[in-house]
Amino acid sequence: MKMIRIIGALLAVSLLAGCANLSRNIDIATGVYTFATETTVPASVVIPVANSFNILKAGATNYGRYCIQQKMKPWACDATFRRNVIRAVRMGTDARNQMTGSLERGDPAAASVYNLLVSAVNQLKSSPAANAEFAGATP
Amino acid sequence: MNPIAIVTAVSSVLGLITKLLPLVGVKNTEVIGGIVKTVTDMAPLVTDQIGATYTGVKNIIASIRSHPATTEEQLVALRAFNKQVDDAWDAIEAQLDPDAPASA
């Protein structure tokens, strides 16, 4: 009886561990990213972040079109917001291009560049460009 | 179908899957396989109209499958997606930038 309880407890622990791992994978897929502390990051981590950045950059483009169409009058089109969006897009594009280049050459992607990409994603997520009306689905 | 309705439907399904996945037992590969198939079957619905959502779907598929290495298909898709969003942004950036000479 005691052995059955121990086996049951072990099974429960392994199931919980498996769920935690799966949950983390889904977090990566849906855009919750953390800064890397290792020197390099694998392609399986880089690609979802690069895709999320692209989704946000597409949102920034829609935001830009809206502001241009509205002649920059809405509060969301204030010069400060636009500067922040442009800065994040430029930084993220540079980082994404460097990371994509590394992947295509088969080199490991540097964590320092990956972290710049995560910063750009986080900055865009907190900007008006990430609003559902511009970005569509949540990246 | 209205693109907004597609985005809403796909986003709802993805959100639901995200909530349900942690409840699936680690050894229940049949259920995971079923989810992957559902999401994969849904992907072509959105390829034409909503590239961003499609990419999100692909991210989820890739994460569920836990690919140990990048596939050539993923790199090709990423390259195409990069070019698509870069071209669109380049077309409007100068007009949006408050510090660009043309805006002054």
gemmi code that builds the backbone of each chain (N, CA, C; Angstrom):
import gemmi

chains = {
    "A": [
        ("MET", (0.826, -1.214, 0.000), (0.000, 0.000, 0.000), (0.867, 1.273, 0.000)),
        ("LYS", (1.912, 1.202, 0.881), (2.811, 2.358, 0.969), (3.523, 2.589, -0.374)),
        ("MET", (3.925, 1.448, -0.997), (4.625, 1.523, -2.286), (3.725, 2.168, -3.337)),
        ("ILE", (2.436, 1.821, -3.321), (1.493, 2.392, -4.307), (1.405, 3.908, -4.127)),
        ("ARG", (1.361, 4.322, -2.835), (1.294, 5.776, -2.562), (2.545, 6.492, -3.087)),
        ("ILE", (3.716, 5.834, -2.869), (4.974, 6.452, -3.333), (4.973, 6.564, -4.855)),
        ("ILE", (4.549, 5.467, -5.518), (4.510, 5.491, -6.990), (3.540, 6.578, -7.471)),
        ("GLY", (2.400, 6.655, -6.766), (1.404, 7.687, -7.125), (1.971, 9.079, -6.991)),
        ("ALA", (2.702, 9.312, -5.892), (3.302, 10.640, -5.670), (4.333, 10.954, -6.749)),
        ("LEU", (5.153, 9.932, -7.091), (6.168, 10.143, -8.134), (5.520, 10.475, -9.478)),
        ("LEU", (4.426, 9.755, -9.776), (3.711, 10.021, -11.036), (3.176, 11.448, -11.072)),
        ("ALA", (2.599, 11.852, -9.924), (2.044, 13.214, -9.855), (3.127, 14.260, -10.072)),
        ("VAL", (4.296, 14.023, -9.436), (5.407, 14.974, -9.590), (5.852, 15.033, -11.049)),
        ("SER", (5.974, 13.855, -11.695), (6.450, 13.862, -13.084), (5.425, 14.517, -13.999)),
        ("LEU", (4.137, 14.315, -13.712), (3.106, 14.969, -14.529), (3.181, 16.484, -14.387)),
        ("LEU", (3.356, 16.934, -13.139), (3.446, 18.380, -12.902), (4.659, 18.961, -13.609)),
        ("ALA", (5.788, 18.232, -13.544), (6.996, 18.724, -14.215), (6.765, 18.805, -15.712)),
        ("GLY", (6.110, 17.804, -16.256), (5.823, 17.809, -17.690), (4.932, 18.965, -18.067)),
        ("CYS", (3.928, 19.245, -17.254), (3.012, 20.356, -17.536), (3.757, 21.688, -17.498)),
        ("ALA", (4.677, 21.824, -16.517), (5.423, 23.078, -16.410), (6.249, 23.301, -17.666)),
        ("ASN", (6.872, 22.222, -18.155), (7.701, 22.329, -19.359), (6.848, 22.715, -20.561)),
        ("LEU", (5.698, 22.064, -20.686), (4.804, 22.359, -21.805), (4.298, 23.796, -21.708)),
        ("SER", (3.976, 24.202, -20.483), (3.487, 25.558, -20.280), (4.536, 26.575, -20.722)),
        ("ARG", (5.805, 26.298, -20.440), (6.867, 27.220, -20.838), (6.963, 27.302, -22.362)),
        ("ASN", (6.816, 26.130, -23.015), (6.845, 26.135, -24.481), (5.743, 27.015, -25.047)),
        ("ILE", (4.580, 26.933, -24.445), (3.467, 27.731, -24.944), (3.721, 29.207, -24.676)),
        ("ASP", (4.352, 29.518, -23.545), (4.698, 30.907, -23.272), (5.595, 31.447, -24.372)),
        ("ILE", (6.574, 30.626, -24.786), (7.482, 31.066, -25.848), (6.681, 31.316, -27.117)),
        ("ALA", (5.754, 30.418, -27.398), (4.983, 30.555, -28.634), (4.099, 31.777, -28.630)),
        ("THR", (3.599, 32.161, -27.483), (2.640, 33.253, -27.462), (3.271, 34.590, -27.078)),
        ("GLY", (4.557, 34.618, -26.893), (5.217, 35.909, -26.790), (5.598, 36.396, -25.417)),
        ("VAL", (5.772, 35.520, -24.441), (6.276, 35.960, -23.136), (7.747, 35.569, -23.098)),
        ("TYR", (8.622, 36.545, -23.209), (10.042, 36.227, -23.349), (10.840, 36.758, -22.174)),
        ("THR", (11.878, 36.034, -21.865), (12.775, 36.496, -20.812), (14.170, 36.672, -21.396)),
        ("PHE", (14.958, 37.506, -20.747), (16.313, 37.745, -21.227), (17.171, 36.503, -20.999)),
        ("ALA", (18.035, 36.231, -21.978), (18.916, 35.068, -21.870), (20.087, 35.395, -20.971)),
        ("THR", (20.488, 34.411, -20.171), (21.671, 34.606, -19.329), (22.843, 33.788, -19.862)),
        ("GLU", (22.576, 32.902, -20.833), (23.663, 32.119, -21.430), (24.390, 32.986, -22.474)),
        ("THR", (25.489, 32.452, -23.018), (26.244, 33.202, -24.029), (25.555, 33.135, -25.387)),
        ("THR", (24.977, 31.977, -25.690), (24.306, 31.824, -26.984), (22.900, 31.265, -26.761)),
        ("VAL", (22.064, 31.426, -27.777), (20.699, 30.892, -27.684), (20.417, 30.039, -28.920)),
        ("PRO", (19.628, 28.957, -28.751), (19.368, 28.063, -29.882), (18.333, 28.639, -30.851)),
        ("ALA", (18.346, 28.116, -32.056), (17.415, 28.577, -33.090), (15.957, 28.405, -32.664)),
        ("SER", (15.671, 27.335, -31.909), (14.280, 27.076, -31.508), (13.742, 28.199, -30.631)),
        ("VAL", (14.642, 28.963, -29.992), (14.222, 30.097, -29.164), (14.199, 31.380, -30.005)),
        ("VAL", (15.161, 31.497, -30.906), (15.284, 32.731, -31.700), (14.093, 32.916, -32.646)),
        ("ILE", (13.695, 31.859, -33.327), (12.672, 32.013, -34.382), (11.337, 32.522, -33.850)),
        ("PRO", (10.794, 31.964, -32.752), (9.533, 32.537, -32.258), (9.653, 34.013, -31.871)),
        ("VAL", (10.801, 34.411, -31.289), (10.957, 35.823, -30.914), (11.041, 36.694, -32.167)),
        ("ALA", (11.781, 36.209, -33.168), (11.887, 36.972, -34.418), (10.520, 37.106, -35.068)),
        ("ASN", (9.733, 36.035, -35.025), (8.382, 36.107, -35.594), (7.499, 37.076, -34.814)),
        ("SER", (7.638, 37.041, -33.496), (6.843, 37.975, -32.680), (7.242, 39.410, -32.977)),
        ("PHE", (8.547, 39.643, -33.129), (8.997, 40.988, -33.479), (8.367, 41.416, -34.808)),
        ("ASN", (8.362, 40.495, -35.778), (7.789, 40.833, -37.085), (6.292, 41.163, -36.978)),
        ("ILE", (5.594, 40.432, -36.134), (4.162, 40.716, -35.941), (3.992, 42.127, -35.386)),
        ("LEU", (4.850, 42.462, -34.401), (4.769, 43.800, -33.806), (5.205, 44.863, -34.801)),
        ("LYS", (6.188, 44.543, -35.649), (6.627, 45.519, -36.641), (5.504, 45.746, -37.662)),
        ("ALA", (4.785, 44.675, -37.986), (3.626, 44.840, -38.876), (2.582, 45.731, -38.198)),
        ("GLY", (2.414, 45.552, -36.874), (1.504, 46.417, -36.116), (1.988, 47.857, -36.130)),
        ("ALA", (3.321, 48.044, -36.014), (3.887, 49.398, -36.048), (3.647, 50.036, -37.412)),
        ("THR", (3.683, 49.225, -38.459), (3.416, 49.755, -39.806), (1.958, 50.210, -39.907)),
        ("ASN", (1.052, 49.396, -39.383), (-0.367, 49.793, -39.397), (-0.587, 51.063, -38.569)),
        ("TYR", (0.104, 51.125, -37.430), (0.042, 52.326, -36.581), (0.543, 53.539, -37.362)),
        ("GLY", (1.660, 53.365, -38.078), (2.219, 54.458, -38.880), (1.251, 54.917, -39.965)),
        ("ARG", (0.643, 53.944, -40.640), (-0.326, 54.301, -41.695), (-1.488, 55.099, -41.110)),
        ("TYR", (-1.949, 54.643, -39.940), (-3.064, 55.332, -39.276), (-2.680, 56.777, -38.943)),
        ("CYS", (-1.484, 56.957, -38.359), (-1.048, 58.295, -37.972), (-0.895, 59.196, -39.197)),
        ("ILE", (-0.336, 58.641, -40.264), (-0.160, 59.429, -41.490), (-1.531, 59.842, -42.034)),
        ("GLN", (-2.439, 58.876, -42.033), (-3.794, 59.139, -42.538), (-4.507, 60.211, -41.698)),
        ("GLN", (-4.255, 60.157, -40.387), (-4.915, 61.110, -39.472), (-4.103, 62.391, -39.294)),
        ("LYS", (-3.056, 62.547, -40.083), (-2.161, 63.712, -40.033), (-1.587, 63.927, -38.631)),
        ("MET", (-1.274, 62.853, -37.937), (-0.602, 62.837, -36.622), (-1.434, 63.506, -35.524)),
        ("LYS", (-2.739, 63.672, -35.739), (-3.542, 64.402, -34.743), (-3.903, 63.587, -33.489)),
        ("PRO", (-4.236, 62.290, -33.596), (-4.608, 61.563, -32.373), (-3.473, 61.553, -31.337)),
        ("TRP", (-3.842, 61.456, -30.059), (-2.833, 61.495, -28.995), (-1.809, 60.380, -29.160)),
        ("ALA", (-2.257, 59.245, -29.674), (-1.347, 58.099, -29.836), (-0.257, 58.376, -30.872)),
        ("CYS", (-0.468, 59.414, -31.671), (0.500, 59.734, -32.732), (1.445, 60.852, -32.317)),
        ("ASP", (1.430, 61.180, -31.041), (2.335, 62.197, -30.521), (3.785, 61.849, -30.892)),
        ("ALA", (4.604, 62.885, -31.108), (5.985, 62.659, -31.567), (6.769, 61.745, -30.625)),
        ("THR", (6.500, 61.836, -29.315), (7.233, 60.988, -28.359), (6.938, 59.508, -28.609)),
        ("PHE", (5.657, 59.188, -28.800), (5.291, 57.795, -29.078), (5.938, 57.329, -30.376)),
        ("ARG", (5.870, 58.203, -31.389), (6.411, 57.810, -32.698), (7.915, 57.573, -32.615)),
        ("ARG", (8.602, 58.448, -31.868), (10.053, 58.253, -31.720), (10.351, 56.907, -31.050)),
        ("ASN", (9.573, 56.582, -29.992), (9.806, 55.316, -29.283), (9.559, 54.117, -30.196)),
        ("VAL", (8.481, 54.192, -30.976), (8.158, 53.085, -31.885), (9.267, 52.925, -32.922)),
        ("ILE", (9.698, 54.044, -33.503), (10.735, 53.990, -34.550), (12.047, 53.449, -33.970)),
        ("ARG", (12.398, 53.907, -32.767), (13.649, 53.446, -32.151), (13.595, 51.926, -31.918)),
        ("ALA", (12.449, 51.446, -31.381), (12.315, 50.004, -31.102), (12.337, 49.193, -32.400)),
        ("VAL", (11.683, 49.709, -33.442), (11.665, 48.980, -34.718), (13.073, 48.901, -35.296)),
        ("ARG", (13.816, 50.019, -35.247), (15.178, 50.004, -35.810), (16.085, 49.054, -35.027)),
        ("MET", (16.010, 49.137, -33.690), (16.855, 48.270, -32.866), (16.494, 46.798, -33.097)),
        ("GLY", (15.200, 46.516, -33.112), (14.746, 45.133, -33.301), (15.090, 44.593, -34.675)),
        ("THR", (14.982, 45.454, -35.696), (15.294, 44.991, -37.057), (16.770, 44.638, -37.166)),
        ("ASP", (17.633, 45.497, -36.618), (19.073, 45.205, -36.654), (19.376, 43.882, -35.937)),
        ("ALA", (18.797, 43.730, -34.728), (19.058, 42.519, -33.943), (18.501, 41.289, -34.668)),
        ("ARG", (17.295, 41.416, -35.194), (16.684, 40.284, -35.902), (17.524, 39.884, -37.117)),
        ("ASN", (18.015, 40.882, -37.869), (18.830, 40.566, -39.049), (20.132, 39.861, -38.664)),
        ("GLN", (20.735, 40.331, -37.573), (21.971, 39.669, -37.119), (21.702, 38.232, -36.711)),
        ("MET", (20.574, 38.032, -36.001), (20.247, 36.679, -35.525), (19.894, 35.775, -36.689)),
        ("THR", (19.137, 36.303, -37.649), (18.760, 35.492, -38.808), (20.017, 35.107, -39.590)),
        ("GLY", (20.950, 36.067, -39.719), (22.207, 35.783, -40.419), (22.973, 34.663, -39.734)),
        ("SER", (23.025, 34.713, -38.395), (23.726, 33.653, -37.648), (23.092, 32.294, -37.910)),
        ("LEU", (21.753, 32.262, -37.846), (21.052, 30.986, -38.040), (21.319, 30.423, -39.427)),
        ("GLU", (21.321, 31.315, -40.422), (21.498, 30.833, -41.800), (22.925, 30.332, -42.043)),
        ("ARG", (23.877, 30.901, -41.284), (25.257, 30.420, -41.431), (25.509, 29.203, -40.556)),
        ("GLY", (24.519, 28.870, -39.724), (24.687, 27.722, -38.827), (25.475, 28.063, -37.578)),
        ("ASP", (25.690, 29.383, -37.331), (26.421, 29.802, -36.128), (25.431, 29.945, -34.967)),
        ("PRO", (25.908, 29.795, -33.733), (25.014, 30.064, -32.600), (24.686, 31.556, -32.530)),
        ("ALA", (23.486, 31.875, -32.116), (23.079, 33.278, -32.026), (23.518, 33.844, -30.685)),
        ("ALA", (24.152, 35.027, -30.712), (24.677, 35.628, -29.476), (23.534, 36.086, -28.583)),
        ("ALA", (23.633, 35.753, -27.302), (22.580, 36.130, -26.355), (22.473, 37.639, -26.214)),
        ("SER", (23.605, 38.346, -26.376), (23.564, 39.810, -26.235), (22.664, 40.422, -27.321)),
        ("VAL", (22.736, 39.860, -28.534), (21.889, 40.371, -29.622), (20.440, 39.921, -29.403)),
        ("TYR", (20.285, 38.675, -28.952), (18.946, 38.158, -28.649), (18.256, 39.064, -27.623)),
        ("ASN", (19.015, 39.507, -26.620), (18.432, 40.356, -25.585), (17.989, 41.715, -26.137)),
        ("LEU", (18.711, 42.215, -27.150), (18.276, 43.459, -27.808), (16.928, 43.244, -28.494)),
        ("LEU", (16.795, 42.062, -29.110), (15.528, 41.740, -29.793), (14.382, 41.648, -28.776)),
        ("VAL", (14.661, 41.025, -27.638), (13.637, 40.924, -26.580), (13.272, 42.326, -26.081)),
        ("SER", (14.288, 43.197, -25.939), (14.008, 44.580, -25.517), (13.092, 45.275, -26.511)),
        ("ALA", (13.401, 45.095, -27.797), (12.580, 45.732, -28.834), (11.150, 45.213, -28.782)),
        ("VAL", (10.999, 43.898, -28.592), (9.657, 43.303, -28.502), (8.916, 43.899, -27.302)),
        ("ASN", (9.597, 43.973, -26.158), (8.950, 44.506, -24.958), (8.568, 45.976, -25.124)),
        ("GLN", (9.453, 46.746, -25.769), (9.141, 48.178, -25.980), (7.947, 48.343, -26.911)),
        ("LEU", (7.927, 47.534, -27.960), (6.791, 47.653, -28.900), (5.492, 47.181, -28.249)),
        ("LYS", (5.600, 46.143, -27.395), (4.391, 45.639, -26.737), (3.771, 46.679, -25.813)),
        ("SER", (4.611, 47.593, -25.304), (4.063, 48.614, -24.403), (3.779, 49.918, -25.147)),
        ("SER", (3.842, 49.884, -26.465), (3.579, 51.100, -27.254), (2.196, 51.026, -27.902)),
        ("PRO", (1.708, 52.163, -28.424), (0.391, 52.125, -29.098), (0.380, 51.197, -30.306)),
        ("ALA", (1.561, 50.894, -30.863), (1.613, 50.027, -32.052), (1.141, 48.611, -31.757)),
        ("ALA", (1.125, 48.219, -30.454), (0.702, 46.863, -30.100), (-0.797, 46.766, -29.856)),
        ("ASN", (-1.514, 47.903, -29.962), (-2.962, 47.843, -29.770), (-3.584, 46.885, -30.775)),
        ("ALA", (-4.652, 46.213, -30.343), (-5.268, 45.189, -31.194), (-5.679, 45.738, -32.560)),
        ("GLU", (-6.050, 47.023, -32.592), (-6.492, 47.578, -33.876), (-5.353, 47.673, -34.893)),
        ("PHE", (-4.101, 47.685, -34.388), (-2.955, 47.746, -35.307), (-2.278, 46.386, -35.477)),
        ("ALA", (-2.105, 45.672, -34.373), (-1.347, 44.418, -34.419), (-2.230, 43.208, -34.707)),
        ("GLY", (-3.547, 43.365, -34.702), (-4.429, 42.242, -34.990), (-4.460, 41.277, -33.827)),
        ("ALA", (-3.855, 40.106, -34.005), (-3.846, 39.119, -32.927), (-2.717, 39.439, -31.957)),
        ("THR", (-2.861, 38.984, -30.721), (-1.813, 39.187, -29.725), (-0.574, 38.408, -30.132)),
        ("PRO", (0.591, 39.079, -30.265), (1.780, 38.342, -30.707), (2.310, 37.396, -29.624)),
    ],
    "B": [
        ("MET", (-14.995, 35.053, -45.949), (-15.241, 35.391, -44.534), (-14.499, 36.690, -44.186)),
        ("ASN", (-15.108, 37.475, -43.344), (-14.517, 38.730, -42.895), (-13.180, 38.468, -42.176)),
        ("PRO", (-12.087, 39.145, -42.590), (-10.787, 38.898, -41.951), (-10.802, 39.123, -40.441)),
        ("ILE", (-11.564, 40.137, -39.992), (-11.612, 40.405, -38.543), (-12.247, 39.226, -37.810)),
        ("ALA", (-13.290, 38.648, -38.436), (-13.943, 37.488, -37.823), (-12.972, 36.314, -37.764)),
        ("ILE", (-12.139, 36.170, -38.811), (-11.157, 35.070, -38.817), (-10.149, 35.281, -37.690)),
        ("VAL", (-9.654, 36.521, -37.584), (-8.677, 36.819, -36.514), (-9.284, 36.514, -35.154)),
        ("THR", (-10.517, 36.970, -34.955), (-11.168, 36.764, -33.656), (-11.324, 35.277, -33.361)),
        ("ALA", (-11.806, 34.529, -34.373), (-12.022, 33.095, -34.160), (-10.709, 32.375, -33.888)),
        ("VAL", (-9.706, 32.674, -34.710), (-8.415, 31.988, -34.547), (-7.790, 32.352, -33.208)),
        ("SER", (-7.857, 33.640, -32.850), (-7.279, 34.071, -31.568), (-7.978, 33.373, -30.399)),
        ("SER", (-9.311, 33.231, -30.500), (-10.049, 32.570, -29.419), (-9.623, 31.119, -29.290)),
        ("VAL", (-9.514, 30.451, -30.431), (-9.125, 29.036, -30.390), (-7.708, 28.887, -29.834)),
        ("LEU", (-6.800, 29.769, -30.285), (-5.422, 29.694, -29.791), (-5.370, 29.953, -28.288)),
        ("GLY", (-6.156, 30.925, -27.848), (-6.203, 31.235, -26.417), (-6.715, 30.056, -25.616)),
        ("LEU", (-7.754, 29.406, -26.163), (-8.334, 28.242, -25.478), (-7.313, 27.106, -25.399)),
        ("ILE", (-6.629, 26.860, -26.521), (-5.621, 25.789, -26.545), (-4.520, 26.091, -25.531)),
        ("THR", (-4.108, 27.365, -25.485), (-3.058, 27.756, -24.543), (-3.475, 27.475, -23.104)),
        ("LYS", (-4.763, 27.725, -22.810), (-5.251, 27.491, -21.440), (-5.366, 25.990, -21.142)),
        ("LEU", (-5.781, 25.217, -22.156), (-6.035, 23.796, -21.924), (-4.765, 22.944, -21.918)),
        ("LEU", (-3.753, 23.373, -22.663), (-2.566, 22.525, -22.830), (-1.901, 22.112, -21.519)),
        ("PRO", (-1.744, 23.040, -20.569), (-1.103, 22.619, -19.318), (-1.891, 21.531, -18.582)),
        ("LEU", (-3.162, 21.354, -18.931), (-3.974, 20.339, -18.254), (-3.801, 18.958, -18.886)),
        ("VAL", (-3.174, 18.920, -20.059), (-3.006, 17.634, -20.741), (-1.847, 16.889, -20.108)),
        ("GLY", (-2.077, 15.619, -19.789), (-1.037, 14.808, -19.170), (0.188, 14.682, -20.059)),
        ("VAL", (1.346, 14.590, -19.423), (2.603, 14.600, -20.171), (2.736, 13.401, -21.104)),
        ("LYS", (2.047, 12.275, -20.758), (2.169, 11.081, -21.603), (1.036, 10.964, -22.610)),
        ("ASN", (0.151, 11.931, -22.599), (-1.015, 11.819, -23.480), (-0.705, 12.357, -24.879)),
        ("THR", (0.144, 11.633, -25.571), (0.596, 12.091, -26.887), (-0.546, 12.140, -27.898)),
        ("GLU", (-1.560, 11.301, -27.678), (-2.680, 11.283, -28.619), (-3.409, 12.632, -28.628)),
        ("VAL", (-3.618, 13.178, -27.422), (-4.299, 14.476, -27.324), (-3.440, 15.575, -27.945)),
        ("ILE", (-2.135, 15.548, -27.635), (-1.224, 16.552, -28.205), (-1.253, 16.452, -29.739)),
        ("GLY", (-1.225, 15.220, -30.240), (-1.276, 15.009, -31.692), (-2.549, 15.586, -32.284)),
        ("GLY", (-3.656, 15.399, -31.562), (-4.948, 15.930, -32.023), (-4.930, 17.457, -32.073)),
        ("ILE", (-4.321, 18.063, -31.065), (-4.249, 19.533, -31.019), (-3.386, 20.041, -32.170)),
        ("VAL", (-2.240, 19.387, -32.363), (-1.350, 19.795, -33.467), (-2.107, 19.707, -34.791)),
        ("LYS", (-2.865, 18.619, -34.967), (-3.598, 18.450, -36.226), (-4.659, 19.549, -36.386)),
        ("THR", (-5.364, 19.852, -35.298), (-6.393, 20.898, -35.370), (-5.779, 22.235, -35.777)),
        ("VAL", (-4.673, 22.582, -35.099), (-4.036, 23.867, -35.389), (-3.478, 23.871, -36.812)),
        ("THR", (-2.873, 22.757, -37.212), (-2.307, 22.672, -38.564), (-3.417, 22.793, -39.609)),
        ("ASP", (-4.536, 22.111, -39.358), (-5.656, 22.178, -40.314), (-6.206, 23.604, -40.424)),
        ("MET", (-6.122, 24.339, -39.307), (-6.682, 25.682, -39.272), (-5.783, 26.699, -39.998)),
        ("ALA", (-4.484, 26.390, -40.042), (-3.508, 27.351, -40.570), (-3.819, 27.856, -41.983)),
        ("PRO", (-4.179, 26.974, -42.926), (-4.421, 27.490, -44.281), (-5.554, 28.516, -44.358)),
        ("LEU", (-6.456, 28.487, -43.387), (-7.564, 29.459, -43.372), (-7.047, 30.889, -43.329)),
        ("VAL", (-5.898, 31.057, -42.688), (-5.438, 32.416, -42.421), (-4.201, 32.809, -43.214)),
        ("THR", (-3.686, 31.915, -44.051), (-2.417, 32.212, -44.719), (-2.499, 33.435, -45.615)),
        ("ASP", (-3.589, 33.595, -46.320), (-3.666, 34.681, -47.292), (-3.905, 36.032, -46.628)),
        ("GLN", (-4.833, 36.049, -45.699), (-5.286, 37.342, -45.191), (-4.540, 37.823, -43.955)),
        ("ILE", (-4.102, 36.895, -43.129), (-3.534, 37.329, -41.855), (-2.217, 36.614, -41.600)),
        ("GLY", (-1.175, 37.129, -42.234), (0.139, 36.510, -42.093), (0.596, 36.429, -40.656)),
        ("ALA", (0.305, 37.467, -39.889), (0.766, 37.506, -38.503), (0.146, 36.384, -37.682)),
        ("THR", (-1.148, 36.180, -37.864), (-1.816, 35.123, -37.115), (-1.287, 33.763, -37.550)),
        ("TYR", (-1.060, 33.637, -38.854), (-0.536, 32.380, -39.372), (0.808, 32.054, -38.734)),
        ("THR", (1.650, 33.094, -38.606), (2.954, 32.877, -38.007), (2.819, 32.489, -36.546)),
        ("GLY", (1.866, 33.110, -35.858), (1.610, 32.735, -34.469), (1.210, 31.274, -34.365)),
        ("VAL", (0.381, 30.835, -35.319), (-0.051, 29.434, -35.349), (1.173, 28.533, -35.557)),
        ("LYS", (2.027, 28.943, -36.484), (3.214, 28.137, -36.772), (4.137, 28.073, -35.546)),
        ("ASN", (4.224, 29.200, -34.816), (5.044, 29.209, -33.596), (4.530, 28.181, -32.610)),
        ("ILE", (3.220, 28.139, -32.453), (2.641, 27.209, -31.488), (2.890, 25.769, -31.939)),
        ("ILE", (2.710, 25.521, -33.229), (2.954, 24.173, -33.736), (4.408, 23.776, -33.459)),
        ("ALA", (5.333, 24.704, -33.762), (6.757, 24.404, -33.570), (7.067, 24.144, -32.102)),
        ("SER", (6.450, 24.946, -31.212), (6.737, 24.778, -29.786), (6.164, 23.478, -29.254)),
        ("ILE", (4.963, 23.131, -29.717), (4.364, 21.887, -29.237), (5.223, 20.702, -29.693)),
        ("ARG", (5.675, 20.778, -30.899), (6.486, 19.663, -31.416), (7.900, 19.660, -30.835)),
        ("SER", (8.284, 20.797, -30.231), (9.618, 20.925, -29.638), (10.716, 20.495, -30.598)),
        ("HIS", (10.777, 21.165, -31.719), (11.828, 20.837, -32.686), (13.203, 20.986, -32.057)),
        ("PRO", (14.058, 19.977, -32.177), (15.399, 20.105, -31.606), (16.274, 21.041, -32.433)),
        ("ALA", (15.956, 21.209, -33.702), (16.785, 22.075, -34.559), (15.893, 22.808, -35.547)),
        ("THR", (16.440, 23.885, -36.086), (15.674, 24.667, -37.053), (15.555, 23.892, -38.353)),
        ("THR", (14.381, 23.910, -38.933), (14.235, 23.264, -40.230), (14.434, 24.314, -41.318)),
        ("GLU", (14.775, 23.861, -42.490), (14.955, 24.770, -43.620), (13.640, 25.505, -43.899)),
        ("GLU", (12.533, 24.783, -43.706), (11.212, 25.384, -43.947), (10.989, 26.587, -43.035)),
        ("GLN", (11.412, 26.458, -41.777), (11.254, 27.576, -40.826), (12.080, 28.783, -41.252)),
        ("LEU", (13.312, 28.519, -41.707), (14.176, 29.626, -42.120), (13.630, 30.332, -43.365)),
        ("VAL", (13.114, 29.541, -44.292), (12.538, 30.129, -45.513), (11.338, 30.997, -45.153)),
        ("ALA", (10.488, 30.476, -44.252), (9.300, 31.236, -43.836), (9.707, 32.516, -43.121)),
        ("LEU", (10.731, 32.429, -42.285), (11.196, 33.599, -41.539), (11.748, 34.655, -42.496)),
        ("ARG", (12.534, 34.214, -43.473), (13.113, 35.145, -44.451), (12.014, 35.872, -45.221)),
        ("ALA", (10.995, 35.107, -45.648), (9.896, 35.709, -46.411), (9.113, 36.695, -45.547)),
        ("PHE", (8.895, 36.323, -44.291), (8.149, 37.181, -43.376), (8.940, 38.456, -43.088)),
        ("ASN", (10.265, 38.303, -42.902), (11.127, 39.475, -42.686), (10.980, 40.472, -43.829)),
        ("LYS", (11.065, 39.964, -45.041), (11.033, 40.858, -46.204), (9.678, 41.565, -46.310)),
        ("GLN", (8.635, 40.792, -46.052), (7.275, 41.352, -46.150), (7.099, 42.527, -45.181)),
        ("VAL", (7.491, 42.328, -43.923), (7.269, 43.407, -42.946), (8.262, 44.548, -43.140)),
        ("ASP", (9.476, 44.236, -43.590), (10.466, 45.298, -43.821), (10.014, 46.222, -44.954)),
        ("ASP", (9.532, 45.640, -46.035), (9.090, 46.451, -47.179), (7.938, 47.379, -46.775)),
        ("ALA", (7.000, 46.824, -46.001), (5.838, 47.629, -45.586), (6.277, 48.777, -44.677)),
        ("TRP", (7.189, 48.487, -43.750), (7.669, 49.520, -42.826), (8.460, 50.592, -43.574)),
        ("ASP", (9.360, 50.153, -44.477), (10.197, 51.105, -45.214), (9.350, 52.121, -45.983)),
        ("ALA", (8.180, 51.670, -46.422), (7.319, 52.544, -47.223), (6.749, 53.706, -46.401)),
        ("ILE", (6.653, 53.545, -45.085), (6.013, 54.607, -44.283), (6.943, 55.286, -43.277)),
        ("GLU", (8.122, 54.695, -43.045), (8.972, 55.160, -41.937), (9.293, 56.660, -42.018)),
        ("ALA", (9.703, 57.112, -43.195), (10.125, 58.519, -43.323), (8.977, 59.476, -42.995)),
        ("GLN", (7.759, 59.093, -43.375), (6.608, 59.977, -43.111), (6.229, 59.988, -41.630)),
        ("LEU", (6.527, 58.873, -40.938), (6.149, 58.761, -39.527), (7.177, 59.441, -38.606)),
        ("ASP", (8.425, 59.467, -39.044), (9.519, 59.946, -38.188), (9.441, 61.468, -38.004)),
        ("PRO", (9.228, 61.925, -36.744), (9.125, 63.378, -36.523), (10.456, 64.094, -36.738)),
        ("ASP", (11.553, 63.325, -36.736), (12.875, 63.937, -36.895), (13.431, 63.817, -38.311)),
        ("ALA", (12.649, 63.223, -39.197), (13.112, 63.110, -40.593), (13.059, 64.478, -41.261)),
        ("PRO", (13.998, 64.780, -42.147), (14.030, 66.115, -42.798), (12.700, 66.480, -43.469)),
        ("ALA", (12.036, 65.495, -44.070), (10.789, 65.795, -44.790), (9.668, 66.220, -43.860)),
        ("SER", (9.727, 65.769, -42.572), (8.660, 66.092, -41.618), (8.842, 67.444, -40.981)),
        ("ALA", (10.056, 67.961, -41.045), (10.350, 69.206, -40.345), (9.650, 70.394, -40.986)),
    ],
}
model = gemmi.Model(1)
for chain_id, residues in chains.items():
    chain = gemmi.Chain(chain_id)
    for i, (resn, *xyz) in enumerate(residues, 1):
        res = gemmi.Residue()
        res.name, res.seqid = resn, gemmi.SeqId(i, " ")
        for name, pos in zip(("N", "CA", "C"), xyz):
            atom = gemmi.Atom()
            atom.name, atom.element = name, gemmi.Element(name[0])
            atom.pos, atom.b_iso = gemmi.Position(*pos), 0.0
            res.add_atom(atom)
        chain.add_residue(res)
    model.add_chain(chain)
structure = gemmi.Structure()
structure.add_model(model)
structure.setup_entities()
